[in-house]
Amino acid sequence: MTQEQIARILGTSQTMYARYERGASELPIRHLILLCRYYRVSADFVLGLEAPYLPK
């Protein structure tokens, strides 16, 4: 997926999404939730805290 495509899903600009990727801006919780739903993974996985396939 391109930054433009993901930005469209999040309802933001490509420029702002690029800032999230670089760490120049913090990702809003609402965008985190949308990414989790889109990719069907946990927030912990998106945040790098666990793999999506690990049992709890």
Phi and psi in radians as a Rosetta constraint file:
Dihedral C 1 N 2 CA 2 C 2 CIRCULARHARMONIC -1.525 0.35
Dihedral N 2 CA 2 C 2 N 3 CIRCULARHARMONIC 2.859 0.35
Dihedral C 2 N 3 CA 3 C 3 CIRCULARHARMONIC -1.045 0.35
Dihedral N 3 CA 3 C 3 N 4 CIRCULARHARMONIC -0.674 0.35
Dihedral C 3 N 4 CA 4 C 4 CIRCULARHARMONIC -1.090 0.35
Dihedral N 4 CA 4 C 4 N 5 CIRCULARHARMONIC -0.736 0.35
Dihedral C 4 N 5 CA 5 C 5 CIRCULARHARMONIC -1.138 0.35
Dihedral N 5 CA 5 C 5 N 6 CIRCULARHARMONIC -0.800 0.35
Dihedral C 5 N 6 CA 6 C 6 CIRCULARHARMONIC -1.159 0.35
Dihedral N 6 CA 6 C 6 N 7 CIRCULARHARMONIC -0.708 0.35
Dihedral C 6 N 7 CA 7 C 7 CIRCULARHARMONIC -1.026 0.35
Dihedral N 7 CA 7 C 7 N 8 CIRCULARHARMONIC -0.704 0.35
Dihedral C 7 N 8 CA 8 C 8 CIRCULARHARMONIC -1.087 0.35
Dihedral N 8 CA 8 C 8 N 9 CIRCULARHARMONIC -0.749 0.35
Dihedral C 8 N 9 CA 9 C 9 CIRCULARHARMONIC -1.062 0.35
Dihedral N 9 CA 9 C 9 N 10 CIRCULARHARMONIC -0.702 0.35
Dihedral C 9 N 10 CA 10 C 10 CIRCULARHARMONIC -1.394 0.35
Dihedral N 10 CA 10 C 10 N 11 CIRCULARHARMONIC -0.248 0.35
Dihedral C 10 N 11 CA 11 C 11 CIRCULARHARMONIC 1.317 0.35
Dihedral N 11 CA 11 C 11 N 12 CIRCULARHARMONIC 0.609 0.35
Dihedral C 11 N 12 CA 12 C 12 CIRCULARHARMONIC -2.318 0.35
Dihedral N 12 CA 12 C 12 N 13 CIRCULARHARMONIC -3.110 0.35
Dihedral C 12 N 13 CA 13 C 13 CIRCULARHARMONIC -1.553 0.35
Dihedral N 13 CA 13 C 13 N 14 CIRCULARHARMONIC 2.802 0.35
Dihedral C 13 N 14 CA 14 C 14 CIRCULARHARMONIC -1.099 0.35
Dihedral N 14 CA 14 C 14 N 15 CIRCULARHARMONIC -0.650 0.35
Dihedral C 14 N 15 CA 15 C 15 CIRCULARHARMONIC -1.082 0.35
Dihedral N 15 CA 15 C 15 N 16 CIRCULARHARMONIC -0.772 0.35
Dihedral C 15 N 16 CA 16 C 16 CIRCULARHARMONIC -1.179 0.35
Dihedral N 16 CA 16 C 16 N 17 CIRCULARHARMONIC -0.714 0.35
Dihedral C 16 N 17 CA 17 C 17 CIRCULARHARMONIC -1.090 0.35
Dihedral N 17 CA 17 C 17 N 18 CIRCULARHARMONIC -0.681 0.35
Dihedral C 17 N 18 CA 18 C 18 CIRCULARHARMONIC -1.084 0.35
Dihedral N 18 CA 18 C 18 N 19 CIRCULARHARMONIC -0.633 0.35
Dihedral C 18 N 19 CA 19 C 19 CIRCULARHARMONIC -1.124 0.35
Dihedral N 19 CA 19 C 19 N 20 CIRCULARHARMONIC -0.648 0.35
Dihedral C 19 N 20 CA 20 C 20 CIRCULARHARMONIC -1.093 0.35
Dihedral N 20 CA 20 C 20 N 21 CIRCULARHARMONIC -0.807 0.35
Dihedral C 20 N 21 CA 21 C 21 CIRCULARHARMONIC -1.077 0.35
Dihedral N 21 CA 21 C 21 N 22 CIRCULARHARMONIC -0.683 0.35
Dihedral C 21 N 22 CA 22 C 22 CIRCULARHARMONIC -1.362 0.35
Dihedral N 22 CA 22 C 22 N 23 CIRCULARHARMONIC -0.255 0.35
Dihedral C 22 N 23 CA 23 C 23 CIRCULARHARMONIC 1.473 0.35
Dihedral N 23 CA 23 C 23 N 24 CIRCULARHARMONIC 0.202 0.35
Dihedral C 23 N 24 CA 24 C 24 CIRCULARHARMONIC -1.346 0.35
Dihedral N 24 CA 24 C 24 N 25 CIRCULARHARMONIC -0.405 0.35
Dihedral C 24 N 25 CA 25 C 25 CIRCULARHARMONIC -2.361 0.35
Dihedral N 25 CA 25 C 25 N 26 CIRCULARHARMONIC 2.605 0.35
Dihedral C 25 N 26 CA 26 C 26 CIRCULARHARMONIC -1.443 0.35
Dihedral N 26 CA 26 C 26 N 27 CIRCULARHARMONIC 2.454 0.35
Dihedral C 26 N 27 CA 27 C 27 CIRCULARHARMONIC -1.287 0.35
Dihedral N 27 CA 27 C 27 N 28 CIRCULARHARMONIC 2.138 0.35
Dihedral C 27 N 28 CA 28 C 28 CIRCULARHARMONIC -1.114 0.35
Dihedral N 28 CA 28 C 28 N 29 CIRCULARHARMONIC 2.615 0.35
Dihedral C 28 N 29 CA 29 C 29 CIRCULARHARMONIC -0.972 0.35
Dihedral N 29 CA 29 C 29 N 30 CIRCULARHARMONIC -0.714 0.35
Dihedral C 29 N 30 CA 30 C 30 CIRCULARHARMONIC -1.058 0.35
Dihedral N 30 CA 30 C 30 N 31 CIRCULARHARMONIC -0.590 0.35
Dihedral C 30 N 31 CA 31 C 31 CIRCULARHARMONIC -1.299 0.35
Dihedral N 31 CA 31 C 31 N 32 CIRCULARHARMONIC -0.647 0.35
Dihedral C 31 N 32 CA 32 C 32 CIRCULARHARMONIC -1.035 0.35
Dihedral N 32 CA 32 C 32 N 33 CIRCULARHARMONIC -0.791 0.35
Dihedral C 32 N 33 CA 33 C 33 CIRCULARHARMONIC -1.072 0.35
Dihedral N 33 CA 33 C 33 N 34 CIRCULARHARMONIC -0.779 0.35
Dihedral C 33 N 34 CA 34 C 34 CIRCULARHARMONIC -1.080 0.35
Dihedral N 34 CA 34 C 34 N 35 CIRCULARHARMONIC -0.731 0.35
Dihedral C 34 N 35 CA 35 C 35 CIRCULARHARMONIC -1.112 0.35
Dihedral N 35 CA 35 C 35 N 36 CIRCULARHARMONIC -0.738 0.35
Dihedral C 35 N 36 CA 36 C 36 CIRCULARHARMONIC -1.068 0.35
Dihedral N 36 CA 36 C 36 N 37 CIRCULARHARMONIC -0.783 0.35
Dihedral C 36 N 37 CA 37 C 37 CIRCULARHARMONIC -1.142 0.35
Dihedral N 37 CA 37 C 37 N 38 CIRCULARHARMONIC -0.752 0.35
Dihedral C 37 N 38 CA 38 C 38 CIRCULARHARMONIC -1.093 0.35
Dihedral N 38 CA 38 C 38 N 39 CIRCULARHARMONIC -0.842 0.35
Dihedral C 38 N 39 CA 39 C 39 CIRCULARHARMONIC -1.529 0.35
Dihedral N 39 CA 39 C 39 N 40 CIRCULARHARMONIC -0.121 0.35
Dihedral C 39 N 40 CA 40 C 40 CIRCULARHARMONIC 1.004 0.35
Dihedral N 40 CA 40 C 40 N 41 CIRCULARHARMONIC 0.882 0.35
Dihedral C 40 N 41 CA 41 C 41 CIRCULARHARMONIC -2.324 0.35
Dihedral N 41 CA 41 C 41 N 42 CIRCULARHARMONIC 2.904 0.35
Dihedral C 41 N 42 CA 42 C 42 CIRCULARHARMONIC -1.380 0.35
Dihedral N 42 CA 42 C 42 N 43 CIRCULARHARMONIC 2.794 0.35
Dihedral C 42 N 43 CA 43 C 43 CIRCULARHARMONIC -1.103 0.35
Dihedral N 43 CA 43 C 43 N 44 CIRCULARHARMONIC -0.612 0.35
Dihedral C 43 N 44 CA 44 C 44 CIRCULARHARMONIC -1.032 0.35
Dihedral N 44 CA 44 C 44 N 45 CIRCULARHARMONIC -0.688 0.35
Dihedral C 44 N 45 CA 45 C 45 CIRCULARHARMONIC -1.161 0.35
Dihedral N 45 CA 45 C 45 N 46 CIRCULARHARMONIC -0.817 0.35
Dihedral C 45 N 46 CA 46 C 46 CIRCULARHARMONIC -1.054 0.35
Dihedral N 46 CA 46 C 46 N 47 CIRCULARHARMONIC -0.638 0.35
Dihedral C 46 N 47 CA 47 C 47 CIRCULARHARMONIC -1.452 0.35
Dihedral N 47 CA 47 C 47 N 48 CIRCULARHARMONIC -0.040 0.35
Dihedral C 47 N 48 CA 48 C 48 CIRCULARHARMONIC 1.405 0.35
Dihedral N 48 CA 48 C 48 N 49 CIRCULARHARMONIC 0.368 0.35
Dihedral C 48 N 49 CA 49 C 49 CIRCULARHARMONIC -1.626 0.35
Dihedral N 49 CA 49 C 49 N 50 CIRCULARHARMONIC -0.393 0.35
Dihedral C 49 N 50 CA 50 C 50 CIRCULARHARMONIC -2.830 0.35
Dihedral N 50 CA 50 C 50 N 51 CIRCULARHARMONIC 2.787 0.35
Dihedral C 50 N 51 CA 51 C 51 CIRCULARHARMONIC -1.400 0.35
Dihedral N 51 CA 51 C 51 N 52 CIRCULARHARMONIC 2.596 0.35
Dihedral C 51 N 52 CA 52 C 52 CIRCULARHARMONIC -1.221 0.35
Dihedral N 52 CA 52 C 52 N 53 CIRCULARHARMONIC -0.259 0.35
Dihedral C 52 N 53 CA 53 C 53 CIRCULARHARMONIC -1.750 0.35
Dihedral N 53 CA 53 C 53 N 54 CIRCULARHARMONIC -0.001 0.35
Dihedral C 53 N 54 CA 54 C 54 CIRCULARHARMONIC -1.310 0.35
Dihedral N 54 CA 54 C 54 N 55 CIRCULARHARMONIC 2.323 0.35
Dihedral C 54 N 55 CA 55 C 55 CIRCULARHARMONIC -1.210 0.35
Dihedral N 55 CA 55 C 55 N 56 CIRCULARHARMONIC 2.634 0.35
